[in-house]
Amino acid sequence: MNTNSTQPLTALRAALYVRVSTDEQAEEGLSLDAQQKTLMAYCEQNGYTVAEVFTDAGESARSDKRPAFQRMIATAKQRPKPFDVILVHKMDRFARNREDSAVYKALLRKELGIDVVSMTERFDDTPTGKLTEGIMEVIAEFYSANLAHEVLKGMREKASRGQALGIAPVGYRIGDAGFYEVVEEDAAIVRWIFREYASRQRGLNAIALWLRDHGLTQFGGRVGHFKWSANGVKVILQNRSYLGEFHWRTHKGEDVFTVPHAHPALIAEEQFDVVQQRLAQHTRAPRQKWGEYLLHGFGRCALCGASLTYYRDYVRWHKDREGSEQRPYKEVLACYRYYQYRCERGFRNWIKMSDAEAAILHTIQQIVDGQMTVSPDHVLWTGRDRLTQQLATLQRQLATVQSGFERQLIAFENGILDINDLRAAKARLSNTQAEIHQQITVVQQQLRNQKLPTELLKQSLRAILQIWRDELPLNERRGLLSRVLDHFEWDRHTETLSIVFRIPDAAQDSRP
C-alpha cells in the first residue's frame, strides 16, 4: 500500500493520532482539539471510518516513550488488524526522530500492512516522493533540536539574572517576577536547623528525627510538607541559596551561573561558615558489623514487619572535666524502614538494646520457673514449622490467583480477550481459588489441633540458661540464643514485646 497515495481511500479504517508538546499547547491550530477536528473532517470527506483516536498531551516527539503512541503501536499488532492507516495532521506529529520514524513506519507497513498518512503532506511511493518524505523528517528533527537549543538559551538568560529555574529551596517560593521570595513559616525552620547544628545542639539525624516527631508542635502544619532525613538536612545546610546567592548549571555542567544578592538571605555568612566547618569535621560513627551485637537478626517492627536494626542515638555535646568535647550515645534497635519513609504511620519504633536483651532473658527465666505460660502461636517446632510453611505457600498461591484474574480483566479492557474468554478464565480461576481455600482450612485446623510440647520447651530454655551464666564470647551467646529464639516483635505505641520461641529437634546442652 502506498503512503499518502492520491487514489481514493474509501472504506479504510483509520486510527487518528494527535499530539502536542508542552510548548505547542497554546499555539493556534496545533491544539489537540484543532488537530482532531481537522482529521475527523478529512476522514468524512475522504471516506475513512474512524476506528480509534490516540492522544498524547504534552509529549515530545523526539522520543517514542509516549503513552498513547505506544498503545497505538500495541493495538496495531492485534489480530485481526484493527485499522488500515494511521492518520496524522503532519508527519512531525508522528515522530521527529529519523530513527524512530523509520523503525515504526517499517514495522507498520511491512509487518502489519498499516500505512502512516499525513493529511497536509503528500508523498507518493516514487523515489522523488521517498526523498521528499526523508527531507521533511530531517527538517522535523532539526526543528526539534533547534527548539531545545532555544529553550536552553532562554534558561541561560534567566539564570544570568538570578531568576528561578526549577523548584525553590525550603524557605522560599518563586514570586511573580521569577525570583525567590521568603516564606516566613518555612524560613523559621531553616534558621532553626542552622542554629541547632552550628551550636552543636543536635547532629544531622537528631535534627531530622526531632522535626519529624516534634516539629509540628513548634512550627505548625508547614513542617509536615517536607520529608525530613539526615541527608535532607545536610542538603539544606550546604545550600548557598540561603546566603542570597543564586546558583544554576546546565545538566551537562558546561555553564555555571552564580548571582550574588539575587534574593533575600536567610542565614548570615558567619553562621554558614561555622556550619560548613563542622560538616567538614563530622565523621559518621563506624557502622556496626554483622554479628557484633547479641540481638542482630532477631528483632522485627510490629508496625510493618521490617527488621529492627542497630543505631546509635547521639545526645547533645558536652565537655568533660578536662574540657574535651564528648558526644555520648545510647544503643537502640529501630525500624530501618522508618528512615526510608516506608514504616506504617510514620512512627519511629525503637527500643534500647539493653532493655530488649533484659526483657528476653527475663521472659526465658519466668517460663523456666513456671511463672509464665506460652501460647502455641508463640512457639515453633518441627511439625508446626512444616504446617506454617505450608500455610504460607497456600496464601501466596491464593494471592497469585487473585492477581491472575486482575491480569485477565486488564487484557479484556485492552481488547485482547473477549467476554467469553474472560468468563472462562474467571470460572477456571474461581475453581482454583476454592480449592486453595479448602486446603488452607485443613492446614489451619491441623495447627489448632497441635499440642504445645511445654516440657520440651522448658528443657531447652533451662539448658540455655545454665550455659548462659558462664562468661562466653558474643558469637557463642548468639549461637545459644538462636537455638530457642526465632524472633521478637516490638511495638513502642503499646510498649509490647512479643517473643516467638523455637524448640530444637533435639536438646543441645553443649556449647556451640
C-alpha positions in Angstrom: 0.0 0.0 0.0 1.4 3.4 -0.9 1.8 6.0 1.8 -0.3 9.1 1.1 -1.3 7.8 -2.4 -3.5 10.1 -4.3 -6.1 7.5 -5.1 -9.3 7.4 -3.0 -9.0 5.5 0.2 -12.7 4.8 0.7 -13.8 2.2 3.3 -10.5 2.2 5.0 -10.4 2.2 8.8 -8.2 5.0 10.2 -6.6 5.5 13.6 -6.2 9.2 14.4 -3.0 10.2 16.2 -2.9 13.7 17.7 0.0 15.1 19.8 1.2 18.4 21.2 4.3 19.1 23.3 4.1 21.3 26.3 5.4 24.3 24.3 2.9 23.8 21.5 -0.3 23.6 23.5 -1.0 27.3 23.3 -0.2 27.6 19.6 -3.2 28.2 17.3 -4.0 25.3 15.0 -1.8 22.9 17.0 -4.1 22.2 19.9 -5.4 18.7 20.4 -9.0 19.7 19.6 -8.0 21.6 16.5 -6.0 18.6 15.2 -8.7 16.1 16.0 -11.5 18.2 14.4 -9.4 18.7 11.2 -8.6 14.9 11.0 -12.3 14.0 11.6 -13.4 16.4 8.8 -10.7 14.9 6.5 -12.0 11.4 7.2 -15.6 12.4 6.4 -14.5 14.0 3.1 -12.4 11.1 2.0 -14.5 8.1 3.2 -12.4 7.0 6.1 -14.0 5.2 9.0 -12.5 6.3 12.3 -11.5 3.3 14.3 -9.9 4.9 17.3 -8.3 8.2 18.4 -5.0 8.2 20.2 -4.0 11.4 22.1 -0.6 12.4 23.6 -0.8 15.7 25.5 2.4 17.5 26.5 4.6 14.8 24.9 7.6 15.5 22.8 8.1 13.5 19.5 11.8 13.4 20.0 11.3 10.1 21.9 9.0 7.2 21.3 8.2 7.0 25.0 4.7 8.4 24.6 1.9 6.6 26.3 -0.8 6.9 23.6 1.8 6.3 20.9 3.0 3.0 22.4 -0.7 2.0 23.0 -1.4 2.7 19.3 1.6 0.5 18.2 0.4 -2.3 20.5 -3.1 -2.1 19.2 -1.8 -2.2 15.6 -0.2 -5.6 16.3 -3.5 -7.2 17.3 -5.2 -9.8 15.1 -7.4 -9.2 13.2 -5.9 -5.9 12.1 -7.8 -3.1 13.9 -7.2 -0.4 11.3 -5.7 0.1 7.9 -4.0 3.5 8.2 -2.7 5.9 10.9 -3.7 9.4 10.0 -1.8 12.4 11.4 -2.0 16.1 10.8 1.7 16.3 9.8 4.5 13.8 9.9 6.2 15.6 12.8 3.2 14.7 14.9 4.2 11.0 14.4 8.0 11.4 15.1 10.7 14.0 14.9 13.5 11.4 15.3 14.5 9.8 12.0 15.4 6.5 13.6 12.1 6.2 15.4 10.2 7.3 12.3 12.0 4.7 10.0 11.7 1.9 12.5 8.0 2.3 13.3 7.0 3.0 9.7 8.8 -0.2 8.6 7.1 -2.2 11.3 3.7 -0.8 10.4 4.0 -1.1 6.6 5.9 -4.3 6.1 4.9 -6.5 9.0 1.4 -5.2 9.8 0.2 -3.7 6.5 -0.7 -0.3 8.0 0.3 3.0 6.4 1.1 6.3 8.1 -0.7 9.1 6.3 -0.1 12.8 6.6 -3.2 14.9 6.0 -1.3 18.0 4.9 1.8 16.5 3.2 1.6 14.3 0.1 4.3 11.7 -0.5 3.9 9.1 -3.2 5.9 5.8 -3.5 8.3 7.1 -6.2 12.0 7.8 -5.5 11.1 11.5 -5.5 8.3 11.0 -3.0 10.5 9.0 -0.7 13.3 11.7 -0.9 10.8 14.4 -0.1 9.5 12.4 2.9 13.0 11.9 4.1 13.8 15.6 3.8 10.7 16.5 5.8 11.8 14.1 8.5 15.2 15.7 8.6 13.6 19.2 8.8 11.4 18.0 11.7 14.4 16.6 13.6 16.3 19.9 13.0 13.3 21.9 14.3 13.1 19.8 17.5 16.9 20.1 18.1 16.8 23.8 17.4 13.9 24.2 19.8 15.8 22.5 22.6 18.7 24.9 21.8 16.5 27.9 22.0 14.9 26.8 25.3 18.4 26.3 26.8 19.4 29.7 25.6 16.3 31.2 27.4 17.2 29.3 30.6 20.8 30.7 30.5 19.4 34.2 30.1 17.1 33.7 33.2 19.9 32.2 35.2 22.3 35.1 34.4 19.7 37.4 36.1 19.2 35.2 39.1 15.7 34.2 38.2 14.4 30.8 39.5 14.7 27.6 37.4 13.1 24.6 38.9 11.9 24.2 42.5 12.7 26.7 45.2 14.6 25.6 48.2 12.9 25.2 51.6 12.1 28.6 52.9 11.5 30.3 49.6 8.9 30.3 46.8 9.1 31.6 43.3 7.5 35.1 43.0 5.6 36.6 40.1 8.8 38.2 38.8 10.6 34.8 38.8 12.9 35.5 41.8 12.9 33.6 45.1 10.7 35.2 47.8 10.9 34.3 51.5 8.1 32.1 53.0 8.4 33.0 56.7 6.8 29.8 58.0 9.4 27.7 56.2 12.3 30.2 56.8 11.8 29.7 60.5 12.5 26.0 60.1 15.7 26.7 58.1 17.0 29.2 60.6 16.3 26.7 63.5 18.2 24.0 61.6 21.3 26.2 61.2 21.2 27.4 64.8 20.9 23.8 66.2 23.7 22.5 64.1 26.1 25.5 64.5 25.7 25.4 68.3 26.3 21.6 68.3 22.9 21.1 70.0 22.0 18.3 67.6 23.5 16.3 64.7 22.0 15.7 61.2 20.0 12.7 62.2 18.9 14.1 65.5 17.6 17.3 63.8 15.7 15.2 61.2 14.1 13.0 63.9 13.2 16.0 66.0 11.4 17.7 63.1 9.5 14.5 62.3 8.5 13.8 65.9 8.1 17.3 67.4 8.3 19.8 64.5 4.5 20.0 64.1 4.2 21.4 67.7 6.8 24.2 67.2 6.4 25.1 63.6 2.8 24.1 62.7 1.5 22.3 59.7 4.1 23.6 57.3 6.7 21.2 58.7 4.7 18.3 57.5 5.1 19.4 53.9 8.7 18.0 53.8 10.2 14.6 54.3 12.9 15.1 56.9 16.0 12.9 56.7 19.7 13.3 57.7 20.7 13.8 54.1 17.9 16.3 53.5 19.1 18.4 56.5 22.6 18.2 55.2 21.5 19.5 51.7 19.9 22.5 53.5 23.0 23.2 55.5 25.2 23.1 52.4 22.9 25.3 50.2 24.4 28.7 49.5 21.0 29.9 48.3 20.3 30.8 52.0 23.1 33.5 51.7 21.1 35.2 49.0 23.1 33.7 46.1 21.5 32.1 43.1 23.3 29.0 41.6 22.4 27.1 38.4 24.3 24.9 36.0 23.3 23.1 32.8 22.6 19.4 33.1 25.9 18.6 31.5 27.7 21.2 33.6 29.1 23.2 30.6 27.8 26.5 32.1 27.7 27.5 35.7 25.9 30.7 36.9 26.4 32.3 40.3 24.5 35.5 41.0 25.1 37.2 44.5 22.4 39.1 46.2 19.7 37.7 43.9 17.2 37.3 46.6 16.8 37.9 50.4 19.3 35.9 52.6 18.1 33.8 55.5 21.5 33.0 57.1 24.4 35.2 58.0 27.7 34.3 56.2 29.5 33.8 59.5 27.0 31.2 60.7 27.1 29.5 57.3 30.9 29.2 57.6 30.7 27.7 61.1 28.3 25.1 59.8 30.5 24.2 56.9 33.5 23.7 59.2 31.5 21.4 61.4 30.2 19.4 58.4 33.8 19.0 57.2 34.8 17.7 60.6 31.8 15.5 61.0 32.5 11.8 60.5 30.0 9.0 60.9 30.4 6.5 63.6 31.6 3.3 62.2 28.7 1.1 61.3 28.2 -1.9 63.5 29.3 -5.0 61.6 27.1 -8.1 61.2 27.1 -10.2 64.4 28.7 -7.6 66.7 25.6 -7.3 68.9 23.6 -10.0 70.6 20.1 -9.5 69.0 21.2 -9.0 65.4 18.7 -10.5 63.0 16.1 -11.3 65.7 14.1 -8.1 66.0 11.1 -7.1 63.9 8.9 -4.0 63.8 5.4 -4.8 65.0 4.0 -2.0 62.8 5.4 -3.0 59.4 7.3 -6.3 59.9 10.7 -4.8 58.9 13.9 -5.6 60.8 14.9 -3.7 63.9 18.4 -2.5 63.1 21.2 -1.3 65.4 21.5 2.5 65.6 23.4 4.9 67.9 21.2 7.7 69.2 23.6 10.6 69.9 22.7 13.1 72.6 23.9 16.7 73.0 27.6 17.5 73.0 29.1 18.4 76.4 32.5 18.9 77.9 34.1 16.6 80.4 36.2 17.7 83.4 39.3 18.1 81.3 37.4 20.3 78.8 37.3 17.8 76.0 34.1 17.6 73.9 32.2 14.4 74.4 29.2 13.1 72.5 27.6 10.2 74.3 25.1 7.9 72.7 22.6 5.2 73.5 22.4 1.9 71.6 18.9 1.2 70.2 17.2 -1.2 67.8 14.9 0.8 65.4 12.8 0.0 62.4 15.0 0.6 59.3 12.0 1.3 57.1 11.3 4.4 59.2 14.4 6.1 57.7 13.1 5.2 54.2 9.6 6.6 54.9 8.1 3.2 54.5 7.1 2.3 58.0 3.4 2.4 58.9 2.1 5.6 60.4 5.5 7.4 60.1 6.3 6.4 63.8 9.8 5.7 64.9 9.6 2.3 66.5 12.6 1.8 68.7 13.8 0.1 71.9 17.0 0.4 73.9 19.3 -2.5 73.2 19.8 -3.3 76.9 16.1 -3.2 77.6 15.4 -5.7 74.8 18.1 -8.1 76.0 17.0 -7.9 79.6 13.3 -8.5 78.7 14.1 -11.5 76.6 16.3 -13.2 79.3 13.7 -12.3 82.0 10.9 -13.9 79.9 13.0 -17.1 79.4 13.7 -17.3 83.2 9.9 -16.9 84.0 9.0 -19.7 81.6 11.6 -22.0 83.2 10.4 -21.1 86.7 6.8 -21.8 85.7 5.7 -18.2 86.3 4.6 -17.7 82.7 2.7 -19.8 80.2 3.4 -19.6 76.4 0.8 -19.8 73.7 1.3 -22.3 70.9 1.2 -19.4 68.5 4.4 -18.1 70.0 6.4 -21.3 69.7 7.7 -23.1 66.6 8.8 -26.7 66.4 9.4 -29.2 63.6 5.8 -30.3 63.0 4.4 -26.8 63.3 7.1 -25.4 61.1 6.0 -27.7 58.3 2.4 -26.7 58.7 3.3 -23.0 59.0 5.4 -23.1 55.8 2.6 -25.0 54.0 0.1 -22.3 55.1 2.3 -19.5 53.8 2.7 -21.3 50.5 -1.0 -21.7 50.1 -1.6 -18.0 50.9 1.0 -17.0 48.3 -0.8 -19.2 45.7 -4.1 -17.5 46.7 -2.6 -14.1 46.0 -1.3 -15.3 42.7 -4.7 -16.5 41.6 -6.2 -13.1 42.5 -3.6 -11.2 40.5 -4.1 -13.6 37.6 -7.8 -12.7 37.5 -6.8 -9.0 37.5 -4.5 -9.5 34.6 -7.3 -11.2 32.7 -9.5 -8.3 33.4 -6.9 -5.8 32.1 -6.5 -7.9 28.9 -10.3 -7.7 28.4 -10.3 -4.0 28.9 -7.5 -3.6 26.3 -9.4 -5.7 23.8 -7.0 -8.7 23.9 -9.7 -11.0 25.4 -13.4 -11.1 24.5 -16.2 -11.5 27.1 -16.4 -15.3 26.6 -12.6 -15.7 27.2 -13.0 -13.6 30.3 -15.8 -15.7 31.7 -13.9 -18.9 31.0 -10.8 -17.5 32.8 -12.9 -16.3 35.7 -14.5 -19.7 36.1 -11.2 -21.5 36.0 -9.6 -19.2 38.5 -12.6 -19.3 40.8 -12.4 -23.2 40.9 -8.7 -22.9 41.8 -9.4 -20.3 44.4 -12.0 -22.5 46.1 -9.6 -25.5 46.1 -6.9 -23.4 47.8 -9.3 -22.0 50.4 -10.3 -25.6 51.3 -6.6 -26.6 51.7 -6.0 -23.5 53.9 -8.9 -24.5 56.2 -7.5 -28.0 56.6 -4.0 -26.7 57.5 -5.4 -24.1 59.9 -7.4 -26.9 61.7 -4.3 -29.0 62.0 -2.4 -26.1 63.5 -5.2 -25.6 66.1 -5.2 -29.3 67.0 -1.4 -29.4 67.8 -0.4 -29.5 71.4 2.5 -27.4 72.7 5.4 -29.6 74.0 5.7 -27.4 77.0 8.2 -29.6 78.9 10.5 -29.9 75.8 10.4 -26.1 75.6 11.3 -25.7 79.3 14.1 -28.2 79.0 15.6 -26.3 76.0 15.4 -23.0 77.8 16.8 -24.4 81.0 19.8 -25.8 79.2 20.4 -22.4 77.6 20.3 -20.5 80.9 22.7 -23.0 82.6 25.3 -22.3 79.9 24.5 -18.6 79.7 25.8 -17.9 83.2 29.3 -18.6 82.0 31.4 -15.8 80.6 31.0 -16.6 76.9 32.1 -14.7 73.8 29.4 -12.8 72.0 29.2 -15.1 69.0 28.7 -18.2 71.3 25.9 -16.4 73.2 24.2 -15.5 69.9 24.5 -19.2 68.9 22.9 -20.3 72.1 20.1 -17.8 71.8 19.4 -18.8 68.1 18.6 -22.3 69.3 15.5 -21.1 71.2 14.7 -17.7 69.9 13.1 -17.4 66.4 12.3 -13.6 66.6 10.7 -10.9 68.7 8.5 -8.0 67.8 8.4 -4.6 69.4 5.6 -2.0 69.4 6.6 1.3 71.0 2.9 2.5 70.8 1.8 -0.1 73.3 5.2 -0.9 74.9 4.6 -4.5 73.9 7.4 -7.1 73.3 6.2 -10.3 71.6 8.6 -13.2 71.6 8.4 -16.3 69.3 10.5 -19.2 70.6 11.8 -22.3 68.7 12.1 -25.8 70.0 15.2 -27.6 68.6 14.8 -31.1 67.1 17.0 -32.4 70.0 18.1 -30.8 73.2 21.6 -29.4 72.9 23.3 -28.9 76.2 26.9 -28.5 74.9 28.4 -25.2 73.8 28.3 -24.3 70.1 
